Amino acid sequence: MDFDYSQGVTGYVLVLTRLITGYWFLNAGVSKLMGPEAFDASGWMIHGTEGAPIHGFLVWAANTPWLLEFTNVMIPAGEFLIGLGLLVGALVRLAAFFGGVLMVFFYLGNADWGHGYVNGDLFGLMLFVIVGTLAAGRILGLDAIIETLAFVRQRPVLKYLLG
């Protein structure tokens, strides 16, 4: 079966999904990086995740100085880089993978399942799955150009990061 989603309306919807998801994460990262105070995830990790299935792990991480510092740097930087990658369509599969990892932590950490298991964090995870699996960076994105470079053609495994 051959399904060329890059042609027609489906391709534009996929690009729009990539751009909206990219803007969402870029904006989240910039607001944390440029905020009036340094980003600190410890309050959420300790107090905001009570009752969550990974609460114990997050409390341990918040009470481990090097891991908390790593988290406080990587969440805003990661959100910024993931968003930027999606917006310009570069390294989209890599960005979608790490965006998905963050969304799994947010989904399990928030665990606001009083109204069911479907919430905004789960939808965010699905956005990253869709953008990554359908190689949204190949449609009106830099990945289409990067894949033509000799460096990438000589190393086909790099195509798994692009798309």
Helices and strands as residue ranges (DSSP letters): H 9-33, H 42-47, H 55-62, H 65-88, H 92-110, H 120-133, G 136-138, H 142-146, H 150-153, G 156-160
